[in-house]
Amino acid sequence: MQEIVVLGVVMVLALGAYWSLVIFPRQRDFQKQQQYVSSLKPGDEMITFGGLIGKVTEIDETTGVARVEIADGVVVRMIAASLLRPYDPEELAENIRKSMNQGKEPNE
């Protein structure tokens, strides 16, 4: 009988650890993503999930579809949830510099 109680406690602790380490961070990221998408307005530059950089021209909140201009005169329809994050060229360049420096060996 005691073994069953201990097994039950271990299972509950394991499920709690799994939820706090896997499920909760994903929920938090999803909520932040949803807040970002809902705050977008025409004229905002952003990066899509596929890595394209574009400018939002229109968002249809009822269907969840956004029109994004990816080049002069080229407008595509995208699922609004695939609009990943704002485009900041300085932040992007800094991230590239950091990743390039990680691959180099320090000079002695």
Backbone torsions as a table, in degrees:
resi	resn	phi	psi	omega
1	MET	NA	-41.5	-179.1
2	GLN	-64.2	-35.4	-179.6
3	GLU	-64.1	-36.2	179.9
4	ILE	-66.4	-41.4	178.5
5	VAL	-64.1	-45.5	178.9
6	VAL	-62.8	-42.7	177.9
7	LEU	-61.9	-41.0	177.6
8	GLY	-62.8	-42.8	178.9
9	VAL	-65.0	-42.0	179.0
10	VAL	-63.6	-41.3	179.4
11	MET	-64.2	-42.5	178.9
12	VAL	-63.8	-42.7	178.0
13	LEU	-64.5	-39.7	178.9
14	ALA	-65.4	-42.3	177.6
15	LEU	-64.9	-39.4	177.1
16	GLY	-63.8	-42.0	178.4
17	ALA	-65.2	-42.6	178.8
18	TYR	-61.6	-43.8	-179.3
19	TRP	-64.0	-44.6	-176.1
20	SER	-73.4	-26.7	-178.4
21	LEU	-94.3	-23.6	-175.1
22	VAL	-117.6	-57.3	-172.2
23	ILE	-70.4	-50.2	-175.9
24	PHE	-59.7	-46.6	177.9
25	PRO	-61.8	-35.7	178.0
26	ARG	-67.7	-39.9	177.4
27	GLN	-62.8	-42.7	179.9
28	ARG	-63.4	-44.3	177.9
29	ASP	-63.2	-40.5	179.2
30	PHE	-63.0	-42.6	179.4
31	GLN	-64.8	-41.4	177.3
32	LYS	-62.9	-40.3	178.3
33	GLN	-63.1	-43.9	179.6
34	GLN	-63.9	-38.9	177.8
35	GLN	-64.6	-40.5	178.6
36	TYR	-62.9	-47.3	-178.5
37	VAL	-62.6	-40.9	-179.1
38	SER	-70.7	-20.9	179.4
39	SER	-88.6	-6.8	-179.9
40	LEU	-67.6	145.8	175.8
41	LYS	-140.5	160.7	-179.6
42	PRO	-54.7	135.7	-179.1
43	GLY	102.5	-16.3	179.5
44	ASP	-72.2	134.9	173.7
45	GLU	-92.2	136.9	-177.6
46	MET	-149.1	168.4	177.5
47	ILE	-109.3	133.9	179.4
48	THR	-87.4	169.7	178.0
49	PHE	-59.6	-30.5	179.4
50	GLY	-83.1	-2.4	177.8
51	GLY	94.3	3.7	177.5
52	LEU	-78.1	144.5	176.1
53	ILE	-106.6	128.3	-177.8
54	GLY	-151.3	176.4	-179.8
55	LYS	-118.1	127.9	179.9
56	VAL	-68.8	128.4	176.2
57	THR	-107.2	-28.2	-178.7
58	GLU	-162.9	144.3	175.3
59	ILE	-130.2	125.1	175.5
60	ASP	-100.1	101.8	-174.7
61	GLU	-69.9	-24.4	-178.8
62	THR	-72.6	-34.4	-180.0
63	THR	-101.4	-13.7	-178.7
64	GLY	75.3	25.5	-178.7
65	VAL	-113.1	137.4	177.8
66	ALA	-118.3	146.8	172.3
67	ARG	-101.4	126.1	-175.0
68	VAL	-126.3	129.6	176.5
69	GLU	-89.2	115.8	-177.3
70	ILE	-101.9	-11.6	173.9
71	ALA	-158.3	166.9	-179.7
72	ASP	-57.1	117.2	178.0
73	GLY	80.4	0.2	179.6
74	VAL	-108.4	106.0	-179.0
75	VAL	-115.0	129.2	179.4
76	VAL	-118.0	153.4	173.6
77	ARG	-94.2	134.1	-179.5
78	MET	-135.5	153.2	171.2
79	ILE	-69.3	129.0	-174.0
80	ALA	-59.7	-30.4	-179.9
81	ALA	-66.6	-16.7	179.9
82	SER	-86.9	1.5	175.6
83	LEU	-84.1	105.9	-163.4
84	LEU	-80.3	-56.2	-174.8
85	ARG	-159.0	164.3	179.2
86	PRO	-66.6	149.4	178.4
87	TYR	-89.5	118.3	176.3
88	ASP	-127.4	102.9	-174.9
89	PRO	-60.5	-33.6	179.8
90	GLU	-68.0	-43.4	178.7
91	GLU	-64.4	-41.0	179.2
92	LEU	-63.0	-44.2	179.0
93	ALA	-64.2	-39.2	179.2
94	GLU	-65.0	-41.7	178.4
95	ASN	-63.5	-38.3	178.4
96	ILE	-67.0	-42.7	177.7
97	ARG	-60.1	-43.2	180.0
98	LYS	-62.6	-43.8	-178.4
99	SER	-69.2	-32.3	177.8
100	MET	-69.4	-37.9	-179.3
101	ASN	-72.1	-26.6	178.8
102	GLN	-67.8	-31.0	-178.6
103	GLY	-79.2	-15.1	-177.7
104	LYS	-90.0	148.1	175.9
105	GLU	-84.9	141.2	178.5
106	PRO	-65.4	142.0	178.0
107	ASN	-77.2	140.7	-179.4
108	GLU	-103.1	NA	NA
